[in-house]
Amino acid sequence: HAAPATGIRFSPYNHLLMCTTGLDGALKFFDVQDRAMVKEVDCGAPVTAVSFMDDGVTVAIGTSD
């Protein structure tokens, strides 16, 4: 992240999928086994919270806006 990270969560169904959030407005997904980012989403505002939904793939975020 280009600014402080604010959250980290692992998928409840795939322990190799990690999601991070940051004040830079980025939502990033990582394959922890390969140590590689697999997806980045620009949320357009600082992201302050993240949680995986029960399905293990849907993510809910909170922003400061």
C-alpha positions as protocol buffer text, in pm:
chain_id: "A"
residue {
  index: 1
  type: HIS
  ca { x: 0 y: 0 z: 0 }
}
residue {
  index: 2
  type: ALA
  ca { x: 109 y: 356 z: -69 }
}
residue {
  index: 3
  type: ALA
  ca { x: -40 y: 463 z: 267 }
}
residue {
  index: 4
  type: PRO
  ca { x: -87 y: 276 z: 596 }
}
residue {
  index: 5
  type: ALA
  ca { x: -270 y: -56 z: 578 }
}
residue {
  index: 6
  type: THR
  ca { x: -590 y: -63 z: 782 }
}
residue {
  index: 7
  type: GLY
  ca { x: -713 y: -420 z: 756 }
}
residue {
  index: 8
  type: ILE
  ca { x: -623 y: -777 z: 674 }
}
residue {
  index: 9
  type: ARG
  ca { x: -857 y: -1073 z: 642 }
}
residue {
  index: 10
  type: PHE
  ca { x: -834 y: -1429 z: 517 }
}
residue {
  index: 11
  type: SER
  ca { x: -1112 y: -1599 z: 325 }
}
residue {
  index: 12
  type: PRO
  ca { x: -1302 y: -1835 z: 555 }
}
residue {
  index: 13
  type: TYR
  ca { x: -1299 y: -2104 z: 283 }
}
residue {
  index: 14
  type: ASN
  ca { x: -960 y: -2051 z: 119 }
}
residue {
  index: 15
  type: HIS
  ca { x: -682 y: -1996 z: 373 }
}
residue {
  index: 16
  type: LEU
  ca { x: -449 y: -1901 z: 86 }
}
residue {
  index: 17
  type: LEU
  ca { x: -659 y: -1597 z: -13 }
}
residue {
  index: 18
  type: MET
  ca { x: -580 y: -1283 z: 186 }
}
residue {
  index: 19
  type: CYS
  ca { x: -732 y: -938 z: 146 }
}
residue {
  index: 20
  type: THR
  ca { x: -578 y: -612 z: 267 }
}
residue {
  index: 21
  type: THR
  ca { x: -712 y: -256 z: 279 }
}
residue {
  index: 22
  type: GLY
  ca { x: -543 y: 78 z: 315 }
}
residue {
  index: 23
  type: LEU
  ca { x: -579 y: 451 z: 351 }
}
residue {
  index: 24
  type: ASP
  ca { x: -460 y: 473 z: -11 }
}
residue {
  index: 25
  type: GLY
  ca { x: -806 y: 349 z: -113 }
}
residue {
  index: 26
  type: ALA
  ca { x: -677 y: 13 z: -233 }
}
residue {
  index: 27
  type: LEU
  ca { x: -833 y: -326 z: -175 }
}
residue {
  index: 28
  type: LYS
  ca { x: -572 y: -591 z: -255 }
}
residue {
  index: 29
  type: PHE
  ca { x: -605 y: -968 z: -281 }
}
residue {
  index: 30
  type: PHE
  ca { x: -306 y: -1197 z: -240 }
}
residue {
  index: 31
  type: ASP
  ca { x: -228 y: -1564 z: -294 }
}
residue {
  index: 32
  type: VAL
  ca { x: -20 y: -1621 z: 18 }
}
residue {
  index: 33
  type: GLN
  ca { x: 130 y: -1947 z: -107 }
}
residue {
  index: 34
  type: ASP
  ca { x: 269 y: -1780 z: -421 }
}
residue {
  index: 35
  type: ARG
  ca { x: 329 y: -1450 z: -238 }
}
residue {
  index: 36
  type: ALA
  ca { x: 164 y: -1272 z: -527 }
}
residue {
  index: 37
  type: MET
  ca { x: -105 y: -1007 z: -558 }
}
residue {
  index: 38
  type: VAL
  ca { x: -386 y: -1145 z: -772 }
}
residue {
  index: 39
  type: LYS
  ca { x: -623 y: -846 z: -780 }
}
residue {
  index: 40
  type: GLU
  ca { x: -628 y: -478 z: -685 }
}
residue {
  index: 41
  type: VAL
  ca { x: -939 y: -260 z: -667 }
}
residue {
  index: 42
  type: ASP
  ca { x: -928 y: 120 z: -636 }
}
residue {
  index: 43
  type: CYS
  ca { x: -1212 y: 207 z: -399 }
}
residue {
  index: 44
  type: GLY
  ca { x: -1182 y: 583 z: -452 }
}
residue {
  index: 45
  type: ALA
  ca { x: -1165 y: 663 z: -80 }
}
residue {
  index: 46
  type: PRO
  ca { x: -956 y: 553 z: 219 }
}
residue {
  index: 47
  type: VAL
  ca { x: -1069 y: 202 z: 322 }
}
residue {
  index: 48
  type: THR
  ca { x: -1096 y: 156 z: 697 }
}
residue {
  index: 49
  type: ALA
  ca { x: -1259 y: -187 z: 737 }
}
residue {
  index: 50
  type: VAL
  ca { x: -1288 y: -517 z: 553 }
}
residue {
  index: 51
  type: SER
  ca { x: -1468 y: -846 z: 608 }
}
residue {
  index: 52
  type: PHE
  ca { x: -1536 y: -1156 z: 402 }
}
residue {
  index: 53
  type: MET
  ca { x: -1898 y: -1264 z: 384 }
}
residue {
  index: 54
  type: ASP
  ca { x: -1995 y: -1621 z: 472 }
}
residue {
  index: 55
  type: ASP
  ca { x: -1962 y: -1735 z: 109 }
}
residue {
  index: 56
  type: GLY
  ca { x: -1585 y: -1677 z: 131 }
}
residue {
  index: 57
  type: VAL
  ca { x: -1562 y: -1468 z: -187 }
}
residue {
  index: 58
  type: THR
  ca { x: -1778 y: -1160 z: -133 }
}
residue {
  index: 59
  type: VAL
  ca { x: -1605 y: -877 z: 52 }
}
residue {
  index: 60
  type: ALA
  ca { x: -1764 y: -589 z: 244 }
}
residue {
  index: 61
  type: ILE
  ca { x: -1559 y: -273 z: 302 }
}
residue {
  index: 62
  type: GLY
  ca { x: -1597 y: 47 z: 496 }
}
residue {
  index: 63
  type: THR
  ca { x: -1455 y: 383 z: 394 }
}
residue {
  index: 64
  type: SER
  ca { x: -1397 y: 713 z: 568 }
}
residue {
  index: 65
  type: ASP
  ca { x: -1623 y: 893 z: 320 }
}
